[in-house]
Amino acid sequence: MGGMDSDPPTSTGRDTAGVIAPPPLVYLGGLATGLALAKARPATPVPPAVRWPAGGALLAFARAGTPVSPYSASTALVTTGPYRISRNPAYLGMALVYTGIAVSAEALWALAPLPAVLAVIDRGVIAREERYLDSRLGDEYHRYKERTRRWL
């Protein structure tokens, strides 16, 4: 995603969505908090028959396309591949990786911060990106929002 000639500036003065923090760091911060909580609390055993298939399947969703910086100007809307079924497949993938790590590590306490992480991603990242894309891409983005869910 690069710049365009008529770039609407954000509160930072740059043509970006002005997200609250890099999304991978939001997820990693929550996961680190959860893993520390899991270390301090009694273990919650997950049977290997569930742990490895569930953890592995969830981690497999992490395979994403090209990473796109939220700090770059948007010039086009991607609506193919995983973007056909979710407007935010990368954030969904990160949530699944987070869950896969917690389940695989038998650290179910690590799931406790996940709702807060998802709230930060939803309000501090996705909502800001959507406002930006609304102003940047207009009708094209509105049509995409009408036919494609935010998460799944």
N, C-alpha and C positions, 0 to 999 in steps of 0.2 A: 504494500500500500504506500503510495507516494503522495506528493502534493498536487494541487490543482491551482489554476489561476485565481479564482475567487474564493480564497480560503477564509471561512468564518473563524475568527479567533475565539479561543476559550478564555476562561478566567486567568490562565497562565500566559495569555497572549500568543499562544501557538495554536496551530490548526490540529488539535487532537481532542479526544474525548475527555481528557482530564480525569482519568481513573484515579481512585484513591491510593492504589498501590499496585505493583505488578502482580497479576493474579497468581502465578506460581508461588510467590512469596506468601500470599494470604493462605493458600492451602498448606504450604510447608510450615508456616507458623502455627496453624491449628493442629497439624499432625504432630509437630514437636511437643506442643502443649499436651495433646492427648496421650502421646507415648510416655511423657513424664508422669502423667496421671496414672497410666497403666502400670508403670514401674512402682509407683507409691501405693497402689491399691492391690488387693488380692487378684491373682490371675483369673481370667475367665476362660476356661478351657474350651477350645473349639475342636471337635473331633477331626482327625486328619481326612476322613472321607468328605468332610464339608470344607475344611480349611484350605486344602490345596486346590481342588477344582474351583471353588468359589473365588478364592484369592487370585488364582491364575486367570480365570475368566475375566474377572474385573480388571486385572492389570493389562490384559490383552486389549481392552478398549482404549488404552493409552496411546495406541498407535494412531497418531494424528497426521494430518498433512503438514503443510508449511506453517511454521509458527509465525504469527503476525503480531508485531509490537503494537500495543495500544497507544504508544507514544508517537506513532506515525500518522500522517494524514491519510484519510481513506479516499480512494479514487474510483473504486469499483466495488460492486456487491457480488460476493460469491454465493451462488444458490445451488451448486451441484455437489455431488458426493454427500458427505454427512450433513451438509448445510441444507439438504432437501428435507430432512426430518427434524432438525434442531437448528435454531439460530445461533446456538452457543455450544457446538460439539466439543470444542477444546475445554471449556469450563466443565461440561458434563464429564468429559474424559478424566479431568483432574480429580473430580469428586469420586469417580469410580476407582481411580488409582489409589487415592487416599483410603477408600473403603477396603480395597484389595490388600493394601499394606497392613491395615489394622487387623483384618481377618487372618491373613497369612501369619502375622506375628502373634496371633492369639492375644492381641492387645485391644480388646473390645472397649476398654475405657477410652481409647483413642478416638472412638466415634462420638464421645460426649461433646467435644468442641465443634463437630462438623456442622450442626445447625447454625451456629454463630458464623462459621466460615462461609457457609452458603448465603447467609443474610448479608454479610459484607460484600460478597461477590455480586449478589443480586442488586443491592442498593448502591454500593460504592463503585461498582465496575459496570455491570450490564445496564443499569438505568442510565448512567452517564453516557455510555456508548450509544444507547438507543436514542437519547436526545440529540447527540451529535450526528448520528446517521440520519435522523429525521431532518435535521437542518441541512445536512450535507447532500443527501441523495434524494430527498423529497418523495415524490410519488412512487418511484421504483422501490424504495424501502418500505413505504406504506403497504404496497401490494404484497411484498415479501412477508411482512409481519402478519398480514391477514391470512396467508396460506401456510405459514410455518410457525410451529410452537416455539416458545422461548427455550424450554428445556427438552421435553419429549412430547 
